[in-house]
């Protein structure tokens, strides 16, 4: 047995816990934050000690994810990108790395293959880059203003966001390492495997049901630690009495489902589960090695090695497999066996004192091993492993609690998962640290996804509400949906459609078009009627997610404010605009930074930048970069009301609306000067009006100036 006081990874003391937002002096908190950052940074890098060769960095573990070299660089780029977005720094460390490694892959289904090709940096380049970022962040922590408690608007919150983000990837990267070929990985003494296991099926203790009283559960983060946006707010649930399995479902218990033909019997799988099972040709859990009809030969793949099957360790499966087991178990027992809801798990969790996992003994927070352990190893009240060992799947799709608000610097952390297709996991695993190891944590994955996750089952009358397309209530997203797809107001034509109509009158070649700053995508959809290929790009992941859902043919529902708390429910359907799948198939929606564009080999015949240039940190840089992406004879259309504001653009970067040498300089004059070397102006500037609805009786009426330029 390994002592809980062991040094775990790279000399770091275990367990490693998130820090409090208040308490002590500002300088004490600054030192705590610096220690927490360096602990996290070193711990994350030590994980990659488990890779045996460079091939392991550059070859995908699974087709649905980038290779591990991306994640090695990604957590460092996250700091720089968020600090830039928050206006905390003015210069990047490496433009190319920060563009290439900014955004991961979130597959919509198990057969969404990422076929993109990237020229990844070398490991020496990435290590050098990580060293520079580490120095940048450490210096920033030492010099930044810091008042307590640390709140959303504090510079320290951005640093905590980067730290907790890296701890998430500590776990998800460990899963990818686990999915690499065994020859590409190597065990490490500072990532030790639990030495305790029962290898005889008959020796595994049987599971049993424990009665649980009903209770009222109030959700919403109240502890004094960093939290993600979906943890805040309030939700009250009345939970009826139920029974729960005393232990997590072990490999031995799950093997009963396998030997009963569970993977072959369609009755136990829902439509989504059948699709995944057939696609994957699954016959047993993914991390099992061997054939299920020879149990004595079965082995279990861990992060960096295989071991004889530990039958008393928890079965690690995806949610579709766990749900199929429950349906089979229900048929076998005649009881309403199912996965617990989030609120039922919280009733169980309330039995344990303390809001922080540090106060609960268990295989969590890297306190013990770099693997699971026996399901009867850690007693927690009447149960085992209410927290720790492996995450526990629930039936609950993730959502926002009442009062949910996105953090402006990470608008795509939660909202892309509010689609009814991401199930919450609770309780943490052996490698869950920091925020992940808190009771308030709310993480969710697609049901076919593999994490260090298993399940406990309940006997319950609860019926989960599976809303597949809830109404969009984010104010900015709803406002843009209405602006781009809603009715015309006061006789003013749709702005996006009007711009595309003008574009079609002045373009002769209709190959590739770029709609940059596309928001929810209306102009991109209109361009697809006329161009063979369209790219819609926006900085906001929320906007891109909406556009992608529309592209898939889904109806999208949103609310508009009427007055006060009163709202109106509306719906967008592309077929109402005469757009079919053939047209939408021409569009690729991507998230991107207009001030940090990736170079592209294929040039555009048209670039439309509407209401963008006066919202950029570096508008001059955007014009320089976009010029290289337009073919000779191609057209650049710029429309803007020129509402220069320092909250978006530092005043020294304003193109116009200023005095230069005492003389007035308009944005139009500045554009003429900046574009003269590469473009000719092919039409006089024209005014294009638009109206944005705020409430039933309040509207913004704006007149944008449109300028049109043809590249020489």
C-alpha positions in Angstrom: 0.0 0.0 0.0 1.3 3.4 -1.0 1.3 6.1 1.7 -1.0 9.0 1.2 1.9 11.3 2.2 4.0 10.2 -0.7 5.5 12.7 -3.1 3.6 12.0 -6.3 4.8 13.6 -9.6 8.1 15.4 -10.1 8.5 15.9 -6.4 5.1 17.6 -6.0 3.4 17.0 -2.7 0.1 15.1 -3.1 -2.7 15.8 -3.0 -2.8 19.1 -5.0 -5.8 21.2 -4.2 -7.2 24.4 -5.7 -6.7 27.5 -3.7 -9.2 29.8 -1.9 -10.2 33.1 -3.4 -9.9 34.9 -0.1 -8.1 34.6 3.2 -4.7 36.1 4.2 -3.1 39.1 2.7 -2.8 39.9 -1.0 0.9 39.1 -1.0 0.2 35.7 0.7 -2.4 35.0 -2.0 0.0 36.1 -4.7 2.5 33.5 -3.4 -0.2 30.8 -3.2 -1.2 31.5 -6.8 2.4 31.4 -8.0 2.9 28.0 -6.2 -0.4 26.7 -7.6 0.6 27.7 -11.1 4.1 26.2 -10.9 2.7 23.0 -9.4 0.2 22.6 -12.2 2.7 23.4 -14.9 5.3 20.9 -13.7 2.6 18.2 -13.0 1.3 18.6 -16.6 4.7 18.3 -18.2 5.5 15.3 -16.1 2.5 13.5 -17.6 4.3 13.5 -20.9 7.2 11.5 -19.4 4.9 8.5 -20.1 5.5 8.9 -23.9 8.3 6.7 -25.2 9.0 8.5 -28.5 8.3 11.5 -30.6 5.9 9.3 -32.7 3.6 9.2 -29.6 3.4 13.0 -29.7 2.6 13.3 -33.4 0.3 10.3 -34.1 -3.3 10.5 -33.2 -4.4 8.2 -30.4 -7.9 8.3 -31.8 -9.2 9.9 -35.0 -11.6 12.2 -33.1 -8.8 14.2 -31.4 -5.6 16.0 -32.2 -2.3 14.2 -31.5 -0.8 14.8 -28.1 1.7 17.4 -29.4 -1.3 19.7 -29.8 -2.3 19.4 -26.1 1.3 19.8 -25.0 1.3 23.2 -26.6 -2.4 24.0 -26.2 -2.4 24.6 -22.4 0.4 27.2 -22.8 -1.3 29.0 -25.7 -4.5 29.2 -23.6 -2.8 31.5 -21.1 -1.5 33.9 -23.8 -4.8 33.9 -25.8 -6.9 34.6 -22.7 -4.5 37.3 -21.4 -4.6 38.9 -24.8 -8.4 38.8 -24.9 -8.5 40.3 -21.4 -6.2 43.1 -22.3 -3.6 42.0 -19.7 -0.7 41.8 -22.2 -0.1 43.6 -25.5 2.2 41.2 -27.3 2.0 37.6 -28.2 4.8 35.0 -27.6 4.4 33.2 -30.9 1.6 34.1 -33.4 1.8 30.9 -35.3 1.7 28.5 -32.3 -1.0 30.5 -30.7 -3.2 30.3 -33.8 -2.5 26.6 -34.6 -2.9 25.4 -31.0 -5.8 27.6 -29.8 -8.8 25.4 -30.5 -9.3 21.7 -30.0 -11.6 19.2 -31.6 -15.2 18.6 -30.2 -16.6 15.8 -32.4 -20.3 15.8 -32.8 -20.4 12.0 -33.1 -18.1 9.0 -32.9 -17.7 8.9 -36.7 -16.7 12.6 -37.0 -13.2 12.1 -38.4 -10.8 15.0 -38.3 -8.9 14.8 -41.6 -7.1 18.2 -41.2 -3.4 18.2 -41.7 -1.1 20.5 -39.6 2.5 21.4 -39.7 3.1 20.9 -36.0 6.1 22.6 -34.3 9.0 20.4 -33.2 9.2 19.3 -29.6 12.2 21.5 -29.0 10.3 24.5 -30.4 7.3 23.7 -28.2 9.5 23.3 -25.1 11.1 26.6 -25.8 7.7 28.2 -26.3 6.4 26.7 -23.0 9.4 28.0 -21.2 8.7 31.6 -22.5 5.1 31.4 -21.5 5.9 30.1 -18.1 8.3 33.0 -17.6 5.6 35.4 -18.9 2.9 34.1 -16.5 5.2 33.9 -13.5 6.3 37.5 -14.1 2.7 38.6 -14.5 1.6 37.0 -11.2 4.4 38.7 -9.4 3.6 42.2 -10.8 -0.2 42.2 -11.4 -2.5 44.2 -9.1 -4.2 41.9 -6.7 -7.1 42.6 -4.3 -9.1 40.0 -2.4 -11.4 38.3 -2.8 -10.4 37.2 -6.3 -13.5 37.8 -8.6 -14.4 37.4 -12.3 -12.9 40.7 -13.2 -9.6 40.2 -11.4 -6.5 39.5 -13.5 -5.9 36.7 -11.1 -9.1 35.0 -12.3 -7.6 34.8 -15.8 -4.6 33.1 -14.4 -6.8 30.7 -12.4 -8.7 30.0 -15.5 -5.5 28.9 -17.2 -4.4 26.8 -14.3 -7.8 24.9 -14.0 -7.9 24.6 -17.8 -4.5 22.8 -17.7 -5.7 20.5 -14.9 -8.6 19.5 -17.1 -6.2 18.6 -19.9 -4.0 16.8 -17.3 -6.9 14.3 -17.1 -8.1 14.3 -20.8 -4.5 13.9 -22.0 -4.0 11.0 -19.7 -6.9 9.3 -21.4 -5.4 9.9 -24.8 -2.1 8.4 -23.6 -4.1 5.4 -22.5 -5.4 5.0 -26.0 -2.0 5.0 -27.7 -0.3 1.7 -28.7 1.5 0.2 -25.7 4.8 0.3 -27.5 4.6 4.1 -27.6 4.3 4.6 -23.9 6.4 3.7 -20.8 5.5 3.4 -17.1 7.0 5.9 -14.8 7.7 5.5 -11.0 6.1 8.9 -10.3 2.9 7.7 -11.9 2.4 4.5 -9.9 -0.3 1.8 -10.4 -2.4 0.5 -7.5 -0.8 -2.8 -6.4 -4.0 -4.2 -5.0 -6.3 -6.3 -7.2 -8.4 -9.5 -7.1 -7.7 -11.6 -10.2 -10.2 -14.3 -9.3 -13.8 -13.5 -10.4 -15.2 -15.4 -7.4 -13.3 -13.4 -4.9 -14.9 -10.0 -5.8 -17.4 -8.9 -3.1 -21.0 -8.7 -4.4 -22.7 -5.3 -4.8 -25.8 -4.5 -3.0 -28.5 -1.8 -2.9 -28.7 0.8 -0.1 -31.9 2.7 0.6 -31.6 6.5 0.4 -34.1 9.0 1.8 -35.6 11.6 -0.5 -34.4 15.2 0.0 -34.5 18.7 -1.4 -31.3 19.5 -3.2 -30.2 23.1 -3.9 -27.5 23.4 -6.5 -25.2 26.4 -7.1 -21.6 27.0 -6.2 -21.1 28.6 -2.8 -17.6 27.6 -1.8 -14.7 30.1 -1.9 -12.8 28.6 -4.9 -12.5 29.1 -8.7 -15.5 27.9 -10.6 -16.6 27.5 -14.2 -19.6 29.4 -15.4 -22.0 26.4 -15.3 -21.4 25.9 -11.6 -23.0 29.3 -10.7 -26.7 30.0 -10.3 -29.4 28.2 -8.5 -31.4 25.0 -9.1 -33.7 23.3 -6.5 -34.8 19.7 -7.0 -37.1 17.5 -5.0 -35.6 14.0 -5.0 -37.8 11.1 -4.2 -36.5 8.1 -2.1 -34.4 5.7 -4.1 -31.8 2.9 -3.7 -28.2 3.1 -4.9 -25.5 0.5 -5.4 -23.2 0.5 -2.5 -20.1 0.3 -4.7 -19.3 1.3 -8.2 -20.0 -1.4 -10.8 -16.9 -3.6 -10.8 -15.3 -5.3 -13.8 -16.6 -8.6 -12.4 -20.2 -7.3 -12.1 -20.0 -5.8 -15.6 -18.7 -9.1 -16.9 -22.1 -10.7 -16.0 -23.7 -8.4 -18.6 -21.1 -9.4 -21.2 -21.5 -13.2 -20.6 -25.3 -12.7 -20.8 -24.8 -11.5 -24.4 -25.3 -7.9 -23.5 -23.3 -6.5 -26.4 -25.1 -8.6 -28.9 -28.7 -8.0 -27.7 -30.2 -4.9 -29.3 -32.9 -4.7 -26.6 -30.4 -3.1 -24.1 -29.2 -0.3 -26.4 -31.0 2.9 -27.4 -30.7 4.3 -30.9 -27.6 6.3 -30.1 -26.1 3.3 -28.3 -26.8 0.9 -31.2 -25.2 3.3 -33.6 -22.0 3.6 -31.5 -21.9 -0.2 -30.7 -22.2 -1.1 -34.4 -19.7 1.5 -35.6 -17.1 0.5 -33.0 -17.9 -3.3 -33.3 -17.8 -3.2 -29.5 -18.0 -6.6 -27.7 -16.5 -5.5 -24.3 -15.1 -2.3 -22.7 -12.6 -0.4 -24.8 -9.8 -0.8 -22.3 -10.2 -4.5 -21.9 -7.6 -6.6 -23.9 -8.3 -10.1 -25.0 -11.5 -12.0 -25.8 -14.4 -12.0 -23.4 -14.9 -15.8 -23.6 -11.5 -16.3 -21.9 -11.7 -14.3 -18.7 -8.5 -15.7 -17.3 -6.6 -14.3 -20.2 -8.2 -10.8 -20.1 -6.0 -7.8 -19.3 -6.8 -4.2 -18.6 -5.0 -1.4 -20.4 -3.9 1.4 -17.9 -2.3 4.7 -18.8 1.1 3.2 -19.7 0.9 -0.5 -19.2 -1.4 -3.6 -19.3 -2.1 -5.6 -16.2 -4.0 -8.9 -15.5 -7.7 -8.1 -15.2 -8.4 -6.5 -11.8 -11.9 -7.8 -11.4 -12.6 -5.7 -8.3 -11.7 -2.4 -10.0 -14.5 -0.3 -11.4 -15.6 -1.0 -15.0 -14.6 1.9 -17.2 -17.1 2.4 -20.0 -18.9 5.2 -21.8 -22.4 6.3 -20.9 -24.0 4.3 -23.7 -22.5 1.1 -22.3 -23.4 2.0 -18.7 -27.0 2.7 -19.7 -27.2 -0.6 -21.7 -26.0 -2.5 -18.5 -28.8 -0.8 -16.5 -31.5 -1.9 -18.9 -30.2 -5.4 -18.8 -30.0 -5.3 -15.0 -33.6 -3.9 -14.8 -34.8 -6.9 -16.9 -32.9 -9.3 -14.8 -34.1 -8.0 -11.4 -37.5 -6.6 -12.3 -36.5 -3.3 -10.7 -36.3 0.1 -12.3 -32.5 0.1 -12.5 -30.9 3.1 -14.2 -28.1 5.6 -14.0 -28.5 8.3 -11.3 -29.5 11.8 -12.1 -27.2 14.6 -11.1 -29.6 15.5 -8.2 -29.6 11.9 -6.9 -25.8 11.9 -6.9 -25.9 15.1 -4.9 -28.2 13.5 -2.3 -25.5 10.8 -1.9 -22.7 13.4 -1.8 -24.5 15.4 0.9 -23.9 12.4 3.2 -20.2 13.4 3.3 -19.0 16.4 5.3 -17.2 19.2 3.5 -17.6 20.9 0.2 -14.0 20.3 -0.9 -12.8 16.8 -1.9 -9.7 17.4 0.3 -11.9 16.6 3.3 -13.1 13.2 1.9 -10.8 10.1 1.8 -10.6 8.5 -1.6 -8.6 7.8 -4.7 -8.8 11.3 -6.0 -6.6 14.4 -6.3 -3.6 12.2 -7.1 -3.4 11.3 -3.4 -2.8 7.6 -4.1 -2.2 6.1 -7.5 -2.1 6.7 -11.2 -4.9 4.1 -11.7 -8.2 2.9 -10.3 -8.3 0.7 -7.2 -10.7 -1.8 -5.7 -14.3 -0.6 -5.4 -14.3 -1.6 -1.7 -11.0 0.2 -0.8 -12.4 3.6 0.3 -15.5 3.5 2.5 -17.4 6.8 2.6 -20.3 6.5 5.0 -22.6 3.6 3.9 -21.1 3.7 0.4 -17.8 3.4 -1.3 -16.3 5.8 -3.8 -19.0 8.4 -3.7 -16.1 10.5 -4.8 -12.9 9.4 -6.6 -11.6 6.2 -8.3 -13.5 6.9 -11.5 -16.0 9.5 -12.6 -19.7 8.4 -12.4 -22.0 8.8 -15.4 -25.4 10.3 -14.9 -28.5 10.5 -17.0 -28.6 14.3 -16.8 -27.7 16.4 -19.8 -25.7 19.4 -18.8 -27.4 22.7 -18.6 -27.1 26.2 -17.1 -28.5 26.8 -13.6 -31.0 29.6 -13.1 -29.0 32.8 -13.4 -26.3 31.2 -15.6 -24.0 33.7 -17.2 -21.0 33.0 -19.4 -17.6 34.4 -18.6 -16.7 36.8 -21.4 -13.2 35.5 -21.7 -14.3 31.8 -22.1 -17.7 32.0 -23.8 -17.4 28.4 -25.2 -16.7 26.5 -22.1 -20.2 25.5 -21.3 -22.7 26.7 -23.9 -21.7 24.4 -26.7 -22.6 21.5 -24.4 -26.1 22.7 -23.7 -27.5 20.6 -26.5 -29.0 17.6 -24.7 -26.2 15.4 -26.0 -23.6 15.9 -23.3 -24.2 13.9 -20.0 -22.8 15.1 -16.7 -20.2 13.1 -14.9 -19.8 13.4 -11.1 -17.4 12.6 -8.3 -14.0 12.8 -10.0 -11.4 10.2 -10.8 -7.9 9.3 -9.4 -6.4 12.1 -11.6 -9.1 14.7 -10.9 -7.4 17.7 -9.2 -8.2 21.3 -8.5 -11.7 22.4 -9.5 -12.4 18.9 -10.9 -12.2 17.5 -7.4 -14.8 19.8 -5.9 -18.4 18.9 -5.1 -19.6 21.8 -7.2 -17.8 20.6 -10.3 -20.1 20.1 -13.4 -18.3 18.5 -16.3 -20.1 16.8 -19.2 -19.1 14.7 -22.2 -20.8 13.2 -25.2 -22.3 9.8 -24.3 -19.9 7.9 -26.5 -16.8 9.6 -25.0 -14.2 7.8 -22.9 -12.9 9.3 -19.7 -11.7 7.6 -16.6 -15.4 7.0 -16.0 -17.6 4.2 -14.7 -20.9 4.2 -12.9 -23.0 3.2 -10.0 -26.6 2.3 -10.6 -29.8 3.3 -8.8 -33.3 1.9 -8.4 -35.4 5.0 -9.0 -38.7 6.4 -10.4 -36.9 9.5 -11.7 -37.4 10.2 -15.4 -34.9 12.5 -17.0 -36.1 15.2 -19.2 -34.1 14.9 -22.4 -34.4 18.3 -24.1 -32.5 18.2 -27.4 -32.7 21.8 -28.3 -33.4 24.2 -25.5 -34.2 27.8 -26.2 -31.1 30.0 -26.5 -31.3 32.5 -23.6 -27.8 34.2 -24.0 -28.7 37.8 -24.7 -26.0 38.5 -27.3 -26.6 35.3 -29.2 -30.3 35.9 -29.2 -29.9 39.5 -30.3 -27.7 38.5 -33.3 -30.0 35.6 -34.3 -32.8 38.1 -34.4 -30.7 40.7 -36.2 -29.6 38.2 -38.9 -32.7 35.9 -39.2 -35.5 37.8 -37.6 -38.1 40.0 -39.3 -37.3 43.4 -41.0 -38.0 46.4 -38.8 -39.3 49.8 -40.0 -38.9 48.8 -43.6 -35.1 48.4 -43.3 -33.9 45.4 -45.4 -32.0 42.6 -43.8 -28.4 43.8 -43.4 -26.6 40.6 -44.3 -28.8 39.9 -47.3 -28.3 43.5 -48.5 -24.5 43.2 -48.3 -24.5 39.9 -50.2 -26.8 41.4 -52.9 -24.2 44.2 -53.4 -21.4 41.7 -53.5 -23.0 39.7 -56.2 -23.3 42.8 -58.4 -19.6 43.6 -58.3 -18.0 40.1 -58.3 -17.3 38.2 -61.5 -15.6 35.1 -60.1 -17.6 33.1 -57.6 -15.1 30.5 -56.3 -14.2 31.1 -52.6 -15.7 33.7 -50.3 -14.8 34.5 -46.7 -17.4 36.0 -44.3 -15.2 37.2 -41.4 -17.0 38.3 -38.3 -19.9 36.2 -39.5 -21.7 36.0 -36.1 -24.6 33.5 -36.5 -23.9 33.1 -40.2 -26.7 34.7 -42.2 -24.3 36.3 -44.8 -22.4 33.0 -45.1 -25.7 31.2 -45.9 -26.6 33.9 -48.5 -23.2 33.7 -50.1 -23.6 30.0 -50.5 -26.3 30.7 -53.0 -23.7 32.2 -55.3 -20.2 30.9 -54.4 -18.9 27.4 -54.7 -17.1 27.5 -51.3 -17.8 29.8 -48.3 -15.9 30.1 -45.0 -17.7 31.7 -42.1 -15.4 32.8 -39.3 -16.0 34.4 -36.0 -14.1 34.9 -32.8 -17.0 33.8 -30.7 -17.5 30.1 -30.3 -21.1 30.7 -29.2 -21.9 32.2 -32.6 -20.1 29.4 -34.5 -21.9 26.8 -32.5 -25.3 28.3 -33.5 -24.3 28.5 -37.2 -23.1 24.8 -37.1 -26.4 23.7 -35.6 -28.3 25.6 -38.3 -26.1 24.0 -40.9 -27.0 20.5 -39.6 -30.6 21.2 -40.4 -31.7 21.6 -36.8 -34.3 24.2 -35.8 -32.8 26.7 -33.5 -34.9 28.4 -30.8 -34.2 31.6 -29.0 -35.9 34.2 -26.9 -36.1 37.9 -27.4 -36.8 40.4 -24.6 -40.2 42.1 -24.6 -40.0 44.1 -21.5 -38.5 43.4 -18.1 -38.8 39.7 -17.4 -41.2 39.1 -20.3 -39.8 37.3 -23.4 -41.0 36.0 -26.7 -39.9 32.6 -28.1 -38.7 32.5 -31.7 -37.4 29.9 -34.0 -34.9 29.8 -37.0 -35.1 27.2 -39.7 -33.0 27.5 -42.8 -35.6 25.9 -45.0 -37.8 29.0 -44.3 -35.1 31.0 -46.2 -34.9 28.6 -49.1 -31.6 27.1 -48.0 -31.2 23.3 -48.4 -28.4 20.9 -47.5 -26.7 21.2 -50.9 -26.2 24.9 -50.3 -25.2 24.6 -46.6 -22.7 21.9 -47.6 -20.7 24.6 -49.3 -20.0 26.4 -46.0 -17.3 25.7 -43.4 -17.8 27.6 -40.2 -14.7 28.1 -38.1 -13.7 29.9 -35.0 -10.8 32.4 -35.6 -9.2 35.6 -34.5 -9.2 38.3 -37.2 -6.1 39.7 -35.6 -4.2 36.4 -35.7 -5.2 34.8 -39.0 -3.6 31.5 -40.2 -1.9 31.8 -43.6 -3.8 30.0 -46.3 -2.7 28.6 -49.6 -6.1 29.1 -51.4 -7.0 32.7 -51.9 -10.5 34.2 -51.8 -12.5 35.9 -54.6 -14.4 37.8 -52.0 -13.8 38.8 -48.4 -16.8 40.4 -46.5 -15.9 42.0 -43.2 -19.1 43.6 -41.9 -19.2 45.5 -38.6 -15.8 44.2 -37.8 -13.0 46.6 -38.2 -14.0 48.9 -35.4 -14.2 46.0 -33.0 -10.6 44.7 -33.5 -7.6 45.2 -31.2 -5.3 45.6 -34.2 -7.4 46.7 -37.2 -4.2 47.6 -39.2 -2.8 44.1 -38.7 -6.1 42.6 -39.9 -5.9 44.6 -43.1 -2.3 43.6 -43.7 -3.1 39.9 -43.1 -6.3 39.8 -45.1 -4.6 41.4 -48.1 -2.4 38.3 -48.5 -5.5 36.1 -48.5 -7.3 37.7 -51.5 -6.4 36.7 -55.0 -5.5 39.3 -57.7 -8.8 40.7 -58.9 -10.6 39.6 -55.7 -12.9 41.9 -53.8 -12.7 43.2 -50.2 -15.9 44.7 -48.8 -15.7 46.6 -45.5 -18.8 47.9 -43.8 -18.8 49.6 -40.4 -20.4 52.4 -38.5 -16.9 53.3 -37.3 -17.9 53.3 -33.6 -14.4 53.3 -32.2 -14.4 52.4 -28.5 -11.4 51.9 -26.3 -13.0 48.8 -24.7 -12.4 47.1 -28.1 -9.5 48.9 -29.7 -6.7 50.8 -27.9 -6.9 54.4 -29.0 -3.5 54.3 -30.5 -4.8 51.6 -32.9 -7.9 53.5 -34.1 -7.7 53.9 -37.9 -9.8 57.1 -37.9 -12.0 59.3 -35.8 -8.9 61.1 -34.6 -6.8 64.1 -35.2 -3.5 63.6 -37.0 -1.1 66.5 -36.8 -4.1 68.6 -35.7 -6.2 67.7 -38.7 -9.3 65.4 -38.6 -8.7 61.9 -40.0 -11.7 59.8 -40.8 -11.7 56.1 -41.1 -12.5 56.2 -44.8 -9.4 58.5 -45.4 -7.3 56.0 -43.4 -8.6 53.1 -45.4 -7.7 54.9 -48.6 -4.2 55.4 -47.4 -3.7 51.9 -46.0 -5.2 50.0 -49.0 -3.8 52.2 -51.8 -0.7 50.0 -52.5 -2.7 46.8 -53.0 -6.2 47.8 -54.0 -8.2 50.1 -56.2 -11.5 51.5 -54.9 -14.2 50.3 -57.4 -17.2 52.1 -56.0 -18.0 55.2 -54.1 -18.7 54.7 -50.4 -22.4 54.0 -49.7 -24.5 53.9 -46.6 -26.2 50.7 -45.6 -28.7 51.0 -42.7 -29.5 48.3 -40.2 -31.8 47.9 -37.2 -31.1 45.8 -34.1 -34.0 45.0 -31.8 -33.2 45.3 -28.1 -36.8 45.1 -26.7 -40.3 45.4 -28.1 -40.0 49.2 -27.9 -36.3 49.9 -28.1 -34.2 49.5 -31.3 -30.8 50.6 -32.5 -30.9 52.3 -35.9 -27.4 52.4 -37.4 -26.0 53.5 -40.7 -22.8 51.6 -41.8 -20.5 52.9 -44.5 -19.6 50.3 -47.1 -16.4 50.6 -49.1 -15.4 48.2 -51.9 -11.9 47.4 -53.0 -10.5 45.3 -55.8 -7.0 43.8 -55.3 -4.5 44.6 -58.1 
